[in-house]
Amino acid sequence: MRRKLASKRIEVIPLKVSLIKKGDNIVDIILSLIKKKRLELRDYDVVAITGKVLAVSEGRIVDYRKIKLSDKAIKLSKRYGLEPGFVQIVLNESEKIYGGVYRAILSVNNGILMANAGVDHKNAPEGKAALWPKDPDSLANKIKNKLETKTGKKVGVIIVDSKVNPMRRGTVGVAIGSSGIKPVVDCRGKKDLFGKSLKITFLNVIDDLASMAHLAMGETTERIPFVLIRNASVSMDADATSEYAKISEKDCLIIRGLKYHLQSKSF
């Protein structure tokens, strides 16, 4: 089911809250905030939720000062200027470690290349860090189903975090989980303006939506953990998750290209 737009502009509607607490009902909070805006959920709406607020509500906030340390964590903490306990959590959450820079370790969590495996000091109490949901797609699906049950509308949900891109300063949004919308549009075989057939192009819908939401959410004291995105050109799919947006190392331009360069030192 694909949205047909009649020259409507995309709306990005921030939903501001007071601080979220452990055990808060996220779905009820979202619907209450939408109602306060004198709006209602519509079919094809996308609700973006920051992973940080889900960490709080699910109790995924960890005191890294009380973590048992490994030798590797101590070594990496000295190398990258991070607290040893924080590094240990990063190691615990990571599927793979590539290296890093000051205050950031390049790692893979849930198949996504991220700084510090998504573990974050920011907007967490002193000495504590926020972790990603254990299964972001499953949680997104759970939230989507509850929203649909309460409203009778077909919606999409994305869980948003921030990441950095190679050789670019600053963070952008990334969807670490999604449900209800097709995450990627396959443009291969379609024609460009000159009639040429596209060979490798995909459009990453969920990360584009996450970046829209991230810009509204901000990174500091904004207190905007939810964003309603309306009139985006999305295809609804009740079974779709963010998994289809992921690719392996062997298919990744950046990882494979850098590995080749480091191994060959020439082209």
Beta strands, then each sheet from edge to edge (+ up, - down):
strand 1: 11-15
strand 2: 46-50
strand 3: 61-63
strand 4: 96-101
strand 5: 104-109
strand 6: 112-115
strand 7: 128-130
strand 8: 156-164
strand 9: 171-181
strand 10: 184-186
strand 11: 202-204
strand 12: 226-230
strand 13: 236-241
sheet 1: 1+ 12- 2+ 8+ 9- 13+
sheet 2: 3+ 7-
sheet 3: 4+ 5- 6+
sheet 4: 10+ 11-
end
